[in-house]
Structure formats: structure tokens, C-alpha cells
Amino acid sequence: MRYFMMSGLIIFLALSAGMLDAATIFYKSGSGEKQMLTKVKIISITKGVITIEKDGAKRSISLSQLTDYSDADTAGGDAFEDNSADYTVNIVKVDMPKAGKVKVNDKSTVAECEIEYTIGRKSEEGKDINRIKAPYFYLYVLTEGGDEYNNRHIFRFASPTEAKPGSDTYDEARILTAIQSLKRPTINLENMHGLSTSKKLGQGFGDREIKIKLDKVQERRIVAYHIDVWGKNEKIAEKDWSDTMYNGDKKWWLKY
């Protein structure tokens, strides 16, 4: 592993652009704190700015902010400067169909789960209250038995697309990786007209709605669901429902 100080660092990085894909960047944030980014790829250096790629997303850092560099991955977590605001989510209503398919004009079509929610932003010094990381929704659906042994089925969904943990089983480690990824979208709340996505106009500030297609459930009857909502760094909301006839495991979504 080689470390490079600022002397000769810019020349080395310029020659290495596009060649290194497991490097570690050390730099100073706007507040002067030392930050670290691991497993990055150097894309280019031009006009005093270094462009790097991590998790498939590109970011730019001023060369004047760089302090150290290693041409190998360094153990430890990333600390990319993030001035987005923290926030809360309140799930207002969940419209869950009885099964994974519904009839529309006498035609069977994939049903959708509609979730209405509100966002409450937290004011914190040094954070931009008009910018938040998109809330990540994880929906778990339990259906009645559908095989010869009458075993129940668990289906897992994520919204938006970037929230998908890349696993068909409950895996909080993978969820945390998705939460911390640089691919995670940022929502700009300055545009008041673009803030509300709710189908019911005139609701409170921050009312929003998402729709999740239940494409894997098919005609199976839904007997329970569980929703987790992850905010900036942690889980911030949950909601459960089960049919009155369901008497199984209370934490069923953690199984398998």
C-alpha cells in the first residue's frame, strides 16, 4: 500500500486516472474536518477538480481539499461530506389490496400497494433543511399457503429502485449498504409545488405517496404486511397489519 502526500500527489493521480479502482481519498470538508472515501476509482483530473466514482455514482472534489491518498483500499468507513437534513416520516395510510392481482375492466392486472406519508424535517446547524436523502421503503408481504404443503409465502419489495438490497431474504447489512450508497437520490424540497405527490390535494406540508407493484404476489391472498422506512441514517418508521385470522409468528418478515 502506498500513501502520497500533496507533494507529487496531483501528478501521480493524473497519471493514474482510469487505472485505479480501489483507492482511498483523504480530504478536508468545507468545515475543515478530515474525511475519507474508500474503494473509489479515479476518473479524471481537470481544471483543479478530481472526479471519482464510487458505487457507480460520480462525485467531484476540489484538488485544494485533498490531503492524502492511498492507491489501495484502507480499512474503515467512508465519511463523504453530507449536508442534507435529517427528518422523520409518518405513515398516514396504507391501501393494500386483498391479493396480488385485481380486475380492471374485466381484465386481470397487477395490484399496487399505495402508501401515503408525511415528511418532517429537522433543523440542524450546518445542514440544508431543503435537501434530504430520499426515504427508503421496504415492504414485506405475507400470503396464504400456495403449495401442496400449504406453506405461506413472503414477498419483499423496495422503493425507490436504488433501495433494493440485492437479496430476496431479509438482510439488514445489505439494506445499510444501500442506505449509505452514493447512488442514493437526494430530494430538493425548495420547490413547494413539486413537494406533494399525494393524490389528495390540500393536505399538510410534505404529504407524499408511493405506489409499489405487487408483481410477484400473483393471485395469492394477502394475510399480513410489514413496512420499514429508513431515513438518512436509520430506520425511522414502521407499520404492521395482519388478517384477524392470522395467528403465526409476529416477526414473520425476518424469516427466510
matplotlib code that plots the C-alpha trace (Angstrom):
import matplotlib.pyplot as plt

x = [0.0, 1.4, 0.5, 1.2, 1.3, 0.4, 4.0, 3.7, 0.2, -1.5, 0.9, 0.5, -3.3, -3.3, -1.2, -3.4, -6.8, -8.9, -6.4, -7.1, -10.4, -9.8, -8.2, -8.7, -9.0, -8.4, -9.7, -10.9, -14.6, -16.0, -15.9, -12.2, -12.8, -10.7, -12.8, -12.1, -13.6, -12.6, -12.9, -13.0, -12.0, -10.1, -12.0, -10.2, -8.5, -9.2, -9.3, -8.5, -11.1, -10.7, -13.7, -14.1, -16.5, -17.9, -20.9, -21.5, -22.0, -19.6, -18.5, -16.1, -13.7, -11.5, -7.8, -7.3, -9.3, -7.1, -4.7, -3.6, -4.1, -3.6, -3.6, -5.2, -8.4, -8.0, -10.0, -12.6, -15.8, -16.4, -17.1, -18.2, -19.4, -23.2, -25.1, -28.6, -31.1, -32.3, -36.0, -38.9, -41.6, -45.2, -47.1, -50.6, -52.4, -51.7, -54.0, -53.2, -55.2, -56.6, -54.4, -51.6, -53.9, -57.1, -59.7, -59.9, -62.5, -62.8, -59.0, -56.7, -53.8, -51.0, -52.2, -50.5, -49.9, -50.4, -48.6, -49.4, -46.9, -45.6, -42.1, -41.0, -37.6, -35.2, -33.4, -29.7, -26.8, -24.7, -27.4, -29.5, -33.1, -34.3, -32.2, -32.9, -31.9, -34.8, -36.7, -36.2, -39.4, -39.2, -42.5, -42.9, -46.0, -47.2, -49.6, -51.7, -50.3, -50.0, -48.2, -49.1, -47.9, -49.9, -46.7, -47.0, -45.0, -43.1, -42.5, -40.2, -40.3, -38.3, -38.9, -37.3, -35.3, -32.0, -33.2, -33.1, -30.7, -29.9, -31.2, -34.5, -34.1, -34.2, -30.7, -30.2, -26.5, -27.4, -30.0, -27.5, -25.2, -28.0, -28.7, -25.1, -24.5, -23.6, -26.3, -29.0, -31.1, -31.4, -34.8, -34.8, -37.7, -37.2, -39.8, -43.0, -45.1, -43.1, -43.1, -46.5, -47.1, -50.3, -53.4, -55.3, -54.6, -54.7, -53.2, -50.4, -46.9, -44.9, -47.7, -46.4, -47.4, -45.7, -47.1, -45.5, -46.5, -47.1, -45.9, -44.6, -47.7, -49.9, -53.4, -52.4, -54.4, -52.5, -52.8, -50.2, -47.8, -44.9, -43.3, -39.9, -38.9, -35.3, -34.3, -31.0, -29.0, -31.5, -35.0, -37.5, -40.9, -42.7, -46.3, -47.9, -51.2, -52.4, -55.7, -57.7, -57.4, -53.6, -52.0, -48.5, -45.1, -45.3, -41.9, -42.6, -40.8, -37.4, -37.7, -36.0]
y = [0.0, 3.4, 6.7, 10.0, 13.5, 16.6, 16.8, 15.0, 13.7, 15.6, 14.3, 10.7, 11.0, 12.5, 9.6, 7.1, 8.3, 5.5, 2.8, 2.6, 1.3, 0.5, 3.7, 5.7, 9.5, 11.8, 15.3, 18.2, 19.1, 22.6, 22.8, 21.7, 18.2, 15.4, 12.9, 9.6, 7.8, 4.2, 1.9, 4.8, 5.0, 8.0, 9.1, 12.4, 15.5, 18.7, 22.4, 21.9, 19.2, 15.5, 13.3, 10.0, 7.1, 5.0, 2.6, 3.6, 7.2, 10.0, 12.9, 15.8, 17.2, 20.3, 19.4, 22.1, 19.9, 16.8, 15.9, 12.3, 9.4, 5.7, 3.6, 0.7, 0.2, 1.3, -0.4, 1.8, 3.5, 6.3, 9.9, 11.8, 15.2, 15.3, 18.5, 17.1, 17.4, 14.7, 14.1, 12.0, 10.1, 9.4, 6.8, 8.2, 5.5, 2.2, 0.9, -2.8, -4.9, -8.3, -10.2, -9.5, -9.1, -7.1, -6.9, -3.7, -3.6, -7.4, -7.8, -9.1, -6.7, -6.4, -4.8, -1.9, -1.1, 2.7, 4.3, 7.9, 9.6, 12.9, 14.2, 16.3, 17.9, 18.5, 21.8, 21.4, 23.8, 23.3, 21.2, 22.3, 21.9, 21.9, 18.8, 15.3, 11.8, 10.0, 7.8, 4.1, 2.0, -1.8, -3.7, -7.3, -9.2, -12.5, -14.6, -17.6, -21.1, -21.8, -25.1, -28.7, -28.3, -25.1, -23.1, -19.3, -17.1, -14.0, -11.3, -8.4, -5.1, -1.9, 1.7, 3.6, 1.3, 2.3, 1.0, -2.7, -4.6, -7.2, -10.1, -12.0, -12.6, -10.2, -8.8, -5.6, -5.4, -5.1, -2.6, -0.4, -0.7, 0.7, 3.4, 4.6, 4.3, 7.4, 6.3, 7.3, 10.1, 13.5, 15.3, 19.1, 20.5, 24.1, 23.6, 23.7, 22.8, 19.7, 18.6, 17.0, 13.7, 12.9, 12.2, 14.2, 17.9, 20.4, 18.1, 19.3, 20.3, 17.3, 14.9, 12.3, 9.0, 6.0, 3.0, -0.4, -3.0, -6.4, -8.2, -11.3, -12.0, -13.1, -14.2, -15.2, -13.7, -11.3, -12.1, -9.7, -6.9, -5.0, -1.7, -0.4, 3.2, 4.2, 7.9, 9.5, 7.0, 4.8, 3.2, 5.9, 4.4, 1.0, -0.2, -3.6, -5.2, -8.8, -10.5, -11.3, -15.0, -14.9, -16.3, -17.0, -15.5, -11.8, -11.2, -13.3, -10.9, -11.7, -15.4, -17.0]
z = [0.0, -1.0, 0.6, -1.1, 0.4, -1.6, -3.0, -6.3, -5.5, -8.3, -10.9, -9.6, -9.7, -13.2, -14.5, -12.6, -13.8, -15.1, -13.8, -10.1, -8.8, -5.2, -3.9, -0.8, -0.8, 2.2, 2.0, 4.1, 4.1, 4.0, 7.8, 7.8, 9.1, 7.6, 5.6, 4.0, 1.0, 0.3, -2.8, -5.3, -8.9, -10.3, -13.4, -14.3, -13.2, -14.9, -14.1, -10.4, -9.8, -9.4, -10.5, -8.7, -9.0, -6.1, -6.2, -9.8, -8.9, -9.8, -7.5, -7.8, -5.2, -5.5, -5.6, -2.9, -0.5, -0.9, 1.9, 1.4, -1.0, -0.9, -4.1, -2.2, -0.1, 3.5, 6.3, 7.9, 6.9, 4.4, 5.5, 2.4, 3.4, 3.5, 4.5, 3.9, 6.7, 9.0, 9.0, 10.3, 8.3, 9.4, 7.6, 7.2, 5.3, 3.6, 0.8, 0.5, -2.0, -0.9, -3.4, -5.9, -8.8, -9.3, -12.1, -14.2, -16.9, -16.7, -17.2, -14.5, -13.8, -11.2, -8.0, -6.2, -2.6, -2.1, 0.9, 1.9, 4.3, 5.5, 6.0, 8.9, 8.5, 11.5, 11.7, 12.5, 12.2, 9.1, 7.4, 4.4, 5.5, 1.9, 1.0, 2.3, 1.3, -0.3, 2.3, 1.5, 1.9, 2.4, 2.1, 3.2, 2.2, 3.7, 1.7, 2.4, 1.6, -2.1, -2.4, -1.7, 1.9, 2.4, 3.2, 3.4, 1.1, 2.0, -0.7, -0.4, -2.2, -2.1, -3.3, -4.9, -7.2, -5.6, -2.3, -3.4, -1.2, -3.8, -1.7, -1.6, 2.1, 5.0, 5.2, 7.2, 6.3, 2.6, 3.5, 5.3, 2.3, 0.1, 2.6, 2.7, -1.1, -3.1, -5.6, -3.1, -4.5, -2.8, -2.7, -3.2, -1.1, -2.1, -4.9, -2.9, -5.9, -6.5, -2.9, -2.7, -4.6, -2.7, -4.6, -2.1, -2.7, 0.2, 2.8, 5.1, 4.1, 2.9, 2.1, -0.3, -1.8, -3.4, -5.2, -5.2, -7.8, -6.2, -9.3, -7.5, -5.4, -8.3, -7.2, -3.7, -0.8, 1.4, 5.1, 6.6, 5.7, 7.4, 6.3, 7.3, 6.4, 6.5, 6.8, 6.5, 8.7, 10.5, 10.5, 11.3, 10.8, 10.8, 10.2, 10.5, 9.6, 9.7, 9.0, 12.1, 11.3, 11.2, 14.4, 13.2, 14.1, 15.0, 13.3, 10.2, 7.8, 9.5, 8.4, 5.4]

ax = plt.figure().add_subplot(projection="3d")
ax.plot(x, y, z, "-o")
ax.set_aspect("equal")
plt.show()
